[in-house]
Amino acid sequence: MTRFTVLVAANDAHSTVRDAAVQAANTIADHGADTSHATGSPTVVDLAELGPALLAARPGSDVSDALDQVAGSDVLLVASPQAHGSYTGLLKVFLDRLPELGLGHSVAIPMAVVSDLRTGRNTEDDLRVLLSDLGAWVVEPGLMLSESELTDPRGVIEAWADVAAHSLGQALAVSV
């Protein structure tokens, strides 16, 4: 069974970033990436729902469960809005709790939501480096959406999935 998780690092729970990330996960799964053995819809870990618990000296069961879900994923779509030129601190704080190579079992898909596509490439690149440093096999290309595209991201997501599904399928064939 392929375990597909969407990790959302927006500062607000149930955000438009989350909606677009879930749509992207479902779309790439429908575009021929061999997630046919997936366990239904992807599981969503919304970091904004964990809030201050992420900063506790010892993680509670909610944070531990989220870490286990993420680390145990076969496919992990990581969605973060741009914050000060990179991904959010919320994502950094969460992923810092994983051990070295804590995503070594996962194929990761970076998704960046940026204010301006002309200057937003660094966010997707930074996500790619972060996920790779944690041991994930990172799919090319990642998904980059502008904030203005969040109201109706279908067209961009469809075009991206047409290209990225092949890369995801190849990565899954090797790693899962």
Residue, then its C-alpha position, 0 to 999 in steps of 0.5 A: m500500500t502506498r501511503f500518501t501524505v500532504l504536509v501543509a505549513a501555512n500559518d492558518a489551519h484549513s487554508t487555501v494552501r491546504d486546499a490546493a495541496v490536497q487538489a495537487a495530491n489527488t491530481i498527480a495520483d490521477h495522472g498516471a503516477d503509480t499510486s494505484h495502491a494508495t489507501g484512498s485520499p491522502t492523509v493531511v497533516d496541517l501544521a497550523e492545527l498543531g500550533p504552539a505544541l510544535l515548540a514544546a520541549r517534549p512533543g505531545s501525542d498529536v505532534s508525535d503522531a504527525l511526525d510518525q505519519v510524515a516519516g512513514s509516508d511513501v509519498l509526501l507532498v510538502a506545501s509551504p507559502q513563501a515566508h521571508g524568501s523561503y518556506t515557513g518557520l512552522l515547517k522548519v520547526f516541525l521537520d527539525r524534530l525528525p532524525e537525520l535521514g528521517l524521510g529516507h523512505s519517502v518520495a517527496i514533492p515540494m509545493a511552494v506558494v509565492s507572492d510573485l512567480r518571478t522571485g519565488r523560485n528560491t522557495e521551491d529550491d529551498l524546499r527541495v534542498l530541505l527534503s533531500d537533506l532529510g533523505a527523501w527522493v525529491v520529484e522534479p519538477g515541484l509545484m509552484l503556485s502564485e497566491s493569485e492562483l489559489t482561488d482556482p489552481r486547477g489549470v496550473i495543477e493539471a499542467w504540472a501533474d501532466v509533467a510530474a506524474h512520470s517522475l513520481g511514477q519512476a521514483l515510486a518504482v525504485s523506492v517503494 
